[in-house]
């Protein structure tokens, strides 16, 4: 690499880094993005099952930030500068049509994450942003006045007036998210909240889940239970895996599950019929048992549950699958209702960073100015994206953080 000095050097060519580069270059400064992979935006291509859930349609800032818990207030100023509406306008103005789906999830109309990446890369190229790929930053030269240079593994020295770390977290390490940004931040005096996998599938003790692998559940309610206390619950879709359970509502429950596992046993209770209370479900069962009184229970239950789920529910309810409908007792009906409304799973662990969509933890927000994303410790350093201690649920919330913090960091670095 030639010894050129830049106004802004960005470490990480993910969504936050590219948005920061686009905004900074719009403000008239010379920008370099440093990317350790051979291609930028690998993880972005994977988001939303390769459809890229760009953001969520929740435009009210205070309602939006509630999804990030106590740390959400860090985003108030930045979201007012570049929030959901501004992000959607940005994509529309640059030729990407979008659509809104269930839960306010906003996707490209094309359902192609590649279209989002190509738009970002196209803008970077148009505005003269240089992307230096296959370059890993090994060390940082700095003193009390700030960073003076970045030194790569290849021995290159990169100098700039300002620097931005947007390396992401540790989720999906095969995409290059190996935690390098935390190492660099700590070298510069920043403290990090211990990274943990967030939005990850859950592992279960029950081995029979392998018989349900690939079975998709729609419109179910799943509760997270510790002891006798319900800690959280979600409604929506889930999916059985070969060693546990995944899907949107499971991913959203995973952070709480991980923290509660450190305190004791954690269980899930799946309500397969949330639209029916116990009395209504009992009436439905009585009707089916009466209308199909001479049929076996494993056949009768097909009207209520997916075929692969029937034998497991009957076994957990201690009901003979060959029993005829007319022979089912009141007590057996009660056990069956409870099993269908509180189907039990015992959580043994989280799948971890390998399959986690995002990382919880990261650079402490106490050490970053929420108005500018500038470090409070190093005067010419900024942060953006997943490296910050911010993590929200599925549904486009986490990518919005990338657009918001990237835009604000890029603009602030260009001005300061």
C-alpha positions in Angstrom: 0.0 0.0 0.0 1.3 3.4 -0.9 2.1 5.8 2.0 -0.9 8.0 1.6 -2.4 9.9 4.5 -6.2 10.1 4.9 -8.6 12.3 6.8 -10.4 9.2 8.1 -9.2 5.6 8.3 -12.0 3.1 9.1 -11.2 -0.4 10.4 -14.0 -2.7 9.1 -16.0 -2.8 5.9 -19.3 -3.9 7.4 -22.5 -1.9 7.3 -21.4 0.6 10.0 -18.0 1.1 8.4 -19.4 1.6 4.9 -22.2 4.0 6.1 -19.5 6.0 8.0 -17.3 6.2 4.9 -20.2 7.3 2.6 -21.2 10.0 5.0 -17.7 11.3 5.7 -16.9 11.4 2.0 -20.1 13.3 1.3 -18.7 15.8 3.8 -15.6 16.2 1.6 -12.9 14.2 3.4 -10.6 11.5 2.1 -11.6 8.1 3.4 -9.9 4.7 3.6 -11.6 1.5 4.8 -9.4 -1.3 6.0 -10.9 -4.8 5.7 -9.3 -8.0 6.8 -11.4 -10.2 4.4 -10.8 -10.5 0.6 -14.3 -9.1 0.1 -16.3 -6.5 2.1 -19.7 -7.1 3.6 -19.6 -10.9 3.9 -21.7 -10.9 7.1 -24.1 -8.4 5.6 -24.9 -10.8 2.8 -25.9 -13.4 5.4 -28.4 -11.2 7.3 -32.1 -11.9 7.2 -31.5 -15.3 5.7 -29.7 -13.5 2.8 -32.6 -11.2 2.4 -31.2 -8.4 4.6 -33.7 -7.1 7.2 -32.5 -3.4 6.7 -34.4 -1.9 9.6 -37.7 -1.9 11.5 -40.6 0.4 10.7 -40.8 1.7 14.3 -40.0 5.3 13.7 -40.7 6.6 17.2 -37.3 6.9 18.7 -38.3 6.3 22.4 -40.3 3.2 21.4 -37.4 2.0 19.2 -34.8 2.3 21.9 -36.8 0.3 24.4 -35.7 -2.7 22.5 -32.2 -2.2 23.7 -32.9 -2.1 27.4 -31.1 0.3 29.7 -28.4 0.9 27.0 -30.9 2.1 24.5 -30.8 5.7 25.8 -27.3 6.0 24.3 -29.0 6.1 20.9 -31.5 9.0 21.5 -29.4 11.8 20.0 -28.0 9.7 17.1 -31.5 8.3 16.2 -32.9 11.9 16.0 -30.1 12.7 13.5 -30.3 9.6 11.4 -33.1 7.2 12.4 -35.4 4.8 10.7 -37.0 7.3 8.3 -33.7 8.8 7.3 -32.3 5.3 6.7 -35.2 4.2 4.5 -35.0 7.5 2.6 -31.2 6.9 2.1 -31.9 3.5 0.4 -34.9 4.8 -1.6 -32.9 7.8 -2.9 -30.2 5.5 -4.0 -32.4 3.2 -6.0 -33.3 0.4 -3.5 -37.1 -0.3 -3.2 -38.2 -1.7 0.1 -41.2 -3.5 1.6 -42.6 -4.0 5.1 -43.4 -7.4 6.5 -44.8 -8.9 9.7 -43.5 -7.2 12.8 -42.5 -4.0 10.9 -39.5 -5.7 9.3 -38.2 -3.8 6.3 -36.5 -5.7 3.5 -35.3 -4.9 0.0 -38.2 -5.5 -2.4 -35.9 -7.9 -4.3 -35.3 -10.0 -1.2 -31.6 -9.9 -2.0 -29.0 -8.8 0.6 -26.5 -8.5 -2.3 -28.5 -5.5 -3.6 -27.9 -3.7 -0.3 -24.2 -4.5 -0.4 -23.8 -3.5 -4.0 -25.5 -0.2 -3.3 -23.1 0.6 -0.4 -20.0 -0.4 -2.4 -21.2 1.5 -5.4 -21.6 4.7 -3.3 -18.1 4.2 -1.8 -16.6 3.9 -5.2 -18.5 6.8 -6.6 -17.3 9.1 -3.8 -13.7 8.0 -4.0 -13.6 5.9 -0.8 -10.6 3.5 -1.0 -11.1 0.0 0.4 -7.9 -1.8 1.3 -8.8 -5.5 1.7 -7.0 -8.5 3.1 -5.4 -6.2 5.6 -5.5 -7.0 9.4 -4.4 -4.3 11.8 -1.9 -5.7 14.2 -0.9 -2.7 16.4 -1.8 0.9 17.0 0.7 3.7 17.6 -0.6 6.3 20.0 0.2 8.7 22.8 -1.7 11.3 24.9 -2.5 13.3 21.8 -4.3 10.3 20.1 -3.6 7.7 17.4 -0.7 8.5 15.1 -0.7 5.3 12.9 -2.1 1.9 12.4 0.3 -0.9 11.6 -0.9 -3.9 9.6 0.3 -7.5 9.8 1.9 -6.9 6.4 4.0 -4.1 7.9 2.0 -1.3 6.3 1.8 2.0 8.2 -1.6 3.8 7.8 -1.9 7.3 8.9 -5.0 9.6 9.2 -6.3 12.6 11.0 -9.1 10.5 12.6 -9.8 6.8 13.0 -12.9 4.7 13.3 -13.2 1.2 14.6 -16.2 -0.6 13.1 -15.1 -4.2 13.2 -18.3 -5.8 14.5 -18.4 -8.3 17.3 -17.5 -12.0 17.6 -20.6 -13.6 16.0 -20.1 -15.7 12.9 -16.2 -15.7 13.2 -15.8 -17.2 9.8 -16.9 -13.9 8.3 -14.0 -12.1 10.0 -15.8 -11.1 13.2 -13.1 -12.4 15.5 -13.1 -9.7 18.2 -10.1 -7.7 16.8 -11.9 -4.5 17.5 -12.0 -5.3 21.2 -8.3 -5.9 21.3 -7.6 -2.6 19.5 -10.0 -0.7 21.8 -8.4 -2.2 24.9 -4.9 -1.3 23.7 -6.1 2.3 23.5 -7.3 2.3 27.1 -11.0 1.5 26.5 -12.8 -1.1 28.7 -15.1 -3.7 27.1 -18.1 -5.4 28.6 -17.4 -9.1 28.2 -18.7 -10.2 24.8 -21.4 -12.9 24.8 -23.4 -14.5 22.0 -26.8 -12.9 21.4 -29.7 -14.0 19.1 -28.5 -17.5 19.0 -30.2 -20.9 18.8 -30.7 -22.9 22.1 -29.5 -26.4 22.9 -31.9 -28.7 24.9 -31.3 -31.7 27.1 -34.2 -33.6 25.4 -32.6 -35.8 22.7 -35.9 -36.5 21.0 -35.8 -33.0 19.4 -33.7 -34.7 16.7 -36.9 -36.4 15.6 -38.4 -32.9 15.1 -35.5 -31.4 13.2 -36.7 -29.0 10.6 -40.3 -28.8 12.0 -41.4 -25.1 11.8 -43.9 -23.8 14.4 -46.1 -20.8 13.5 -48.1 -18.6 15.8 -46.9 -20.2 19.0 -46.1 -18.6 22.4 -43.0 -19.6 24.2 -42.2 -18.7 27.8 -38.8 -18.7 29.5 -39.2 -20.2 33.0 -36.7 -20.3 35.8 -37.9 -22.3 38.8 -41.6 -21.2 39.0 -41.0 -17.7 37.6 -41.8 -16.7 34.1 -38.9 -14.4 33.0 -39.9 -13.6 29.4 -42.2 -14.8 26.7 -42.6 -14.2 22.9 -45.2 -14.9 20.2 -44.3 -15.9 16.7 -42.3 -18.5 14.8 -39.8 -21.2 16.0 -38.0 -24.1 14.4 -36.7 -27.4 15.9 -33.1 -28.2 15.2 -31.1 -31.5 15.5 -30.0 -30.5 19.0 -32.4 -27.9 20.2 -34.6 -25.1 19.0 -34.2 -21.9 16.9 -36.3 -19.4 15.0 -37.1 -15.7 15.6 -38.7 -15.9 19.0 -36.0 -18.3 20.3 -33.3 -15.9 19.2 -34.9 -13.1 21.0 -35.2 -15.2 24.2 -31.6 -16.4 24.0 -29.8 -13.5 25.8 -32.1 -13.9 28.8 -31.7 -17.7 28.7 -27.9 -17.4 28.7 -27.8 -15.1 31.7 -30.4 -17.2 33.6 -28.4 -20.4 32.9 -25.7 -19.1 35.1 -28.1 -19.0 38.0 -29.8 -22.4 37.7 -32.1 -24.5 35.5 -33.9 -22.8 32.6 -36.9 -24.3 30.8 -39.1 -23.3 27.9 -42.8 -23.8 27.9 -44.4 -23.9 24.4 -48.0 -23.0 23.9 -49.1 -24.6 20.6 -52.6 -23.1 20.9 -52.2 -19.6 22.3 -55.5 -18.5 20.8 -57.4 -21.0 23.0 -57.5 -20.9 26.8 -57.8 -24.2 28.7 -61.6 -24.2 28.6 -61.8 -23.5 24.9 -59.2 -26.1 24.2 -61.1 -28.7 26.3 -64.2 -28.0 24.2 -62.2 -28.5 21.0 -60.8 -31.8 22.4 -64.2 -33.0 23.4 -65.6 -32.2 20.0 -62.8 -34.1 18.2 -63.0 -37.1 20.5 -66.8 -37.3 20.1 -66.7 -36.9 16.3 -63.8 -39.4 15.9 -64.6 -41.6 18.9 -63.6 -44.9 17.2 -60.3 -43.6 15.9 -56.9 -43.9 17.6 -55.5 -40.9 19.4 -52.5 -40.7 17.1 -54.9 -40.1 14.3 -57.3 -37.8 16.2 -54.5 -35.5 17.2 -53.5 -34.8 13.6 -56.3 -32.2 13.6 -54.6 -30.3 16.3 -50.8 -30.7 15.8 -48.2 -31.4 13.1 -47.8 -35.1 12.4 -44.2 -35.4 13.9 -45.2 -33.7 17.1 -48.2 -36.0 17.8 -46.3 -39.0 19.2 -44.1 -36.8 21.5 -47.0 -34.9 22.9 -48.9 -38.1 23.6 -45.9 -39.7 25.2 -45.3 -36.6 27.5 -49.0 -36.6 28.4 -48.8 -40.4 29.1 -51.5 -41.3 26.7 -51.4 -44.5 24.6 -51.3 -43.4 20.9 -53.5 -46.5 20.0 -56.2 -45.6 22.5 -59.6 -44.9 21.0 -61.2 -41.5 21.4 -64.2 -42.8 23.3 -61.9 -44.2 26.0 -60.0 -41.0 26.9 -60.7 -40.0 30.4 -61.2 -36.5 31.9 -57.8 -36.7 33.6 -56.1 -37.7 30.3 -57.7 -34.8 28.6 -56.4 -32.5 31.3 -52.8 -33.9 30.8 -53.1 -33.5 27.1 -54.2 -29.9 27.4 -51.4 -29.0 29.7 -48.9 -30.6 27.4 -50.2 -28.7 24.4 -50.2 -25.4 26.4 -47.0 -25.9 28.3 -44.9 -28.2 26.2 -41.6 -28.5 28.2 -38.0 -28.2 27.0 -35.0 -27.9 29.2 -32.2 -25.6 28.0 -28.7 -27.0 28.3 -26.9 -24.1 26.7 -26.5 -21.7 23.8 -25.1 -22.6 20.4 -22.6 -19.8 20.8 -20.8 -17.3 18.6 -20.6 -19.7 15.7 -24.4 -19.2 15.1 -25.1 -16.1 17.0 -26.5 -13.3 14.8 -25.0 -10.6 17.0 -22.7 -10.1 20.0 -23.9 -8.7 23.3 -21.3 -6.7 25.2 -18.5 -4.6 23.6 -16.9 -1.2 24.1 -18.4 0.5 27.2 -20.9 3.2 26.2 -19.7 5.3 29.2 -16.5 5.9 27.3 -18.1 7.0 24.0 -19.9 10.4 23.3 -23.4 9.5 22.2 -23.7 12.7 20.2 -20.7 12.1 18.0 -19.5 8.4 18.6 -16.1 9.9 19.5 -14.0 8.2 22.2 -13.9 10.0 25.5 -10.4 8.6 26.0 -8.7 9.0 22.6 -9.4 12.4 20.9 -9.2 11.2 17.3 -10.9 7.9 17.7 -14.6 7.0 16.9 -16.7 3.8 17.2 -19.7 2.5 15.2 -21.8 -0.6 14.9 -21.8 -3.9 16.7 -18.5 -3.2 18.5 -20.5 -1.0 20.9 -22.3 -2.5 23.9 -25.6 -2.4 22.1 -27.8 -5.4 21.1 -31.4 -5.6 20.3 -33.9 -8.2 19.2 -34.4 -9.6 15.7 -36.4 -7.5 13.3 -33.9 -5.0 11.8 -33.1 -3.2 15.1 -29.4 -4.1 15.1 -28.7 -3.1 11.5 -30.4 0.2 12.2 -27.8 0.7 14.9 -25.1 0.2 12.3 -26.7 2.8 9.9 -27.3 5.3 12.7 -23.9 5.1 14.5 -22.0 4.8 11.2 -23.7 7.9 9.8 -23.1 10.0 13.0 -19.5 8.8 13.4 -18.7 9.5 9.8 -20.1 13.0 9.9 -18.5 13.8 13.2 -15.1 12.5 12.1 -15.3 14.6 9.0 -16.1 17.7 11.0 -13.7 17.3 13.9 
